[in-house]
Amino acid sequence: MAEFMGEFDEARTFYDRAAALAPDDAELIYRTASFAVRVGEYDRALAQLDRLLALHPSHVRWLFQWAPTYMQPALMRDHPSLEHIVQIKLDILTEKGDLAQARQLARSYAIVKPGENYCGEAQAKSRAGAEREETFKAFRLATLGQPEADDPFLARLAEPAPAPAVTTTSNTQGRYVRPADLAEALELLAAEPDAQLVAGSTDWGVELNIRHARAALTVGIDRIPELREFSVTCDRIDIGAALSLSEIEARLAGRVPLLAEMFPQFASRLIRNGATLGGNLGTASPIGSRITSDAR
Ligand SMILES: Cc1cc2nc3c(=O)[nH]c(=O)nc-3n(C[C@H](O)[C@H](O)[C@H](O)COP(=O)(O)OP(=O)(O)OC[C@H]3O[C@@H](n4cnc5c(N)ncnc54)[C@H](O)[C@@H]3O)c2cc1C
């Protein structure tokens, strides 16, 4: 209950107590791992998987850790809980952003095989309109597969991200403008005061998708240089309203211990890569994190 009410410290205490009472309860270990992922404690989640592995007989553990790749599929067929451990570990590593280690793990347990074009397969499934679940699994494999050396996307990844471009686009539902700077954004707002500002769109996207809200004019402010400034002096820290939480976390580098503790508890890495402090204040949700509540 405490976990689902967001009382994470309390939930952690209870999980610790339960683990002391029933250290070998596999269901409890899964739930503790899932809780650890929820609060961004990925290393703690991975440690739970080691505890699950420890519940297996020693020869199975030995084979799982040391047998060559070609033996692993048969071992996992005989012990489905081992495949479960690998799949959860892959998800934790991917969520943690440790893609290199996830790919290495997927290769060593033959979840992906060298020379397979998983990207092509996933794209073909998506184009053919395959079931959502099937397409998701295909793209998951594409993420874990090692791209070919001449893969065009790999070449693009090695290049720096393109500079943000001033954008104007429209359709029957409205207009979207990404202005070049703050002055242009303010001009747009002065001309159309009902315009909808959008930064990371983690809140506005929900309004669009779930409540079907539409705005005649949407102004994208996520790339405005004046809103992306960051500076630290001896007595103050200025954080631009359009910096994502992940960017703030990286730039603060633990300088504000309370924030360092809170970032991992805010949604997931994907959301933190888009979500901004400006947007959090803009929504001012009473159920939002305490991250900006003092400012409110
Ligand atoms: C799966 C999921 C999990 C989430 N988890 C959490 C959580 O743990 N804690 C939490 O607090 N929130 C959470 N949220 C809500 C959301 O991610 C945050 O509120 C986030 O900070 C919003 O930032 P954004 O840049 O995406 O805002 P947007 O969606 O771009 O904008 C939100 C609102 O703020 C306005 N706005 C944006 N920038 C500015 C600005 N610079 N000046 C004035 N107005 C502005 C917009 O006009 C809009 O009305 C979650 C959302 C999702 C989808």
The ligand as a Tripos MOL2 file, in Angstrom:
@<TRIPOS>MOLECULE
LIG
   53    58     1     0     0
SMALL
NO_CHARGES

@<TRIPOS>ATOM
      1 C1          4.3310    8.6030  -17.0210 C.3       1 LIG1
      2 C2          4.4310    9.9460  -16.3340 C.ar      1 LIG1
      3 C3          4.9790    9.9940  -15.0720 C.ar      1 LIG1
      4 C4          5.0690   11.2170  -14.4060 C.ar      1 LIG1
      5 N1          5.6250   11.2310  -13.1610 N.ar      1 LIG1
      6 C5          5.6900   12.4100  -12.4920 C.ar      1 LIG1
      7 C6          6.2570   12.4700  -11.1810 C.ar      1 LIG1
      8 O1          6.7700   11.4840  -10.6400 O.2       1 LIG1
      9 N2          6.2380   13.6690  -10.5390 N.ar      1 LIG1
     10 C7          5.6980   14.7970  -11.1200 C.ar      1 LIG1
     11 O2          5.6900   15.8650  -10.4800 O.2       1 LIG1
     12 N3          5.2020   14.7680  -12.3490 N.ar      1 LIG1
     13 C8          5.1630   13.6090  -13.0490 C.ar      1 LIG1
     14 N4          4.6240   13.5850  -14.3060 N.ar      1 LIG1
     15 C9          4.1040   14.8280  -14.8940 C.3       1 LIG1
     16 C10         5.1180   15.5560  -15.8170 C.3       1 LIG1
     17 O3          6.1070   14.7190  -16.3040 O.3       1 LIG1
     18 C11         5.7910   16.7390  -15.0800 C.3       1 LIG1
     19 O4          4.8360   17.6160  -14.5600 O.3       1 LIG1
     20 C12         6.7830   17.4900  -15.9700 C.3       1 LIG1
     21 O5          7.6630   18.2600  -15.1710 O.3       1 LIG1
     22 C13         6.1060   18.4040  -16.9940 C.3       1 LIG1
     23 O6          7.1270   19.0240  -17.7690 O.3       1 LIG1
     24 P1          6.9850   19.1470  -19.3590 P.3       1 LIG1
     25 O7          8.1230   19.9730  -19.8270 O.co2     1 LIG1
     26 O8          6.7990   17.8310  -20.0020 O.co2     1 LIG1
     27 O9          5.6040   19.9720  -19.4650 O.3       1 LIG1
     28 P2          4.6530   20.1540  -20.7230 P.3       1 LIG1
     29 O10         3.7620   18.9840  -20.8470 O.co2     1 LIG1
     30 O11         5.4040   20.5780  -21.9200 O.co2     1 LIG1
     31 O12         3.8150   21.4200  -20.2010 O.3       1 LIG1
     32 C14         2.9860   21.3140  -19.0570 C.3       1 LIG1
     33 C15         2.2680   22.6510  -18.8150 C.3       1 LIG1
     34 O13         3.1820   23.6410  -18.3890 O.3       1 LIG1
     35 C16         3.1810   24.7620  -19.2920 C.3       1 LIG1
     36 N5          4.5750   25.1780  -19.4420 N.ar      1 LIG1
     37 C17         5.6150   24.4110  -19.8750 C.ar      1 LIG1
     38 N6          6.7670   25.1170  -19.8000 N.ar      1 LIG1
     39 C18         6.4300   26.3410  -19.3260 C.ar      1 LIG1
     40 C19         7.1870   27.5220  -19.0580 C.ar      1 LIG1
     41 N7          8.5060   27.6010  -19.2280 N.pl3     1 LIG1
     42 N8          6.5280   28.6040  -18.5910 N.ar      1 LIG1
     43 C20         5.1730   28.5560  -18.3760 C.ar      1 LIG1
     44 N9          4.4040   27.4670  -18.6430 N.ar      1 LIG1
     45 C21         5.0330   26.3710  -19.1000 C.ar      1 LIG1
     46 C22         2.5520   24.2540  -20.5760 C.3       1 LIG1
     47 O14         1.8710   25.2770  -21.2690 O.3       1 LIG1
     48 C23         1.5750   23.1940  -20.0730 C.3       1 LIG1
     49 O15         0.3740   23.8040  -19.6890 O.3       1 LIG1
     50 C24         4.5670   12.3930  -15.0190 C.ar      1 LIG1
     51 C25         4.0330   12.3450  -16.3080 C.ar      1 LIG1
     52 C26         3.9660   11.1300  -16.9720 C.ar      1 LIG1
     53 C27         3.3950   11.1000  -18.3770 C.3       1 LIG1
@<TRIPOS>BOND
     1     1     2 1
     2     2     3 ar
     3     2    52 ar
     4     3     4 ar
     5     4     5 ar
     6     4    50 ar
     7     5     6 ar
     8     6     7 ar
     9     6    13 1
    10     7     8 2
    11     7     9 ar
    12     9    10 ar
    13    10    11 2
    14    10    12 ar
    15    12    13 ar
    16    13    14 ar
    17    14    15 1
    18    14    50 ar
    19    15    16 1
    20    16    17 1
    21    16    18 1
    22    18    19 1
    23    18    20 1
    24    20    21 1
    25    20    22 1
    26    22    23 1
    27    23    24 1
    28    24    25 2
    29    24    26 1
    30    24    27 1
    31    27    28 1
    32    28    29 2
    33    28    30 1
    34    28    31 1
    35    31    32 1
    36    32    33 1
    37    33    34 1
    38    33    48 1
    39    34    35 1
    40    35    36 1
    41    35    46 1
    42    36    37 ar
    43    36    45 ar
    44    37    38 ar
    45    38    39 ar
    46    39    40 ar
    47    39    45 ar
    48    40    41 1
    49    40    42 ar
    50    42    43 ar
    51    43    44 ar
    52    44    45 ar
    53    46    47 1
    54    46    48 1
    55    48    49 1
    56    50    51 ar
    57    51    52 ar
    58    52    53 1
@<TRIPOS>SUBSTRUCTURE
     1 LIG1         1 GROUP 0 **** ****
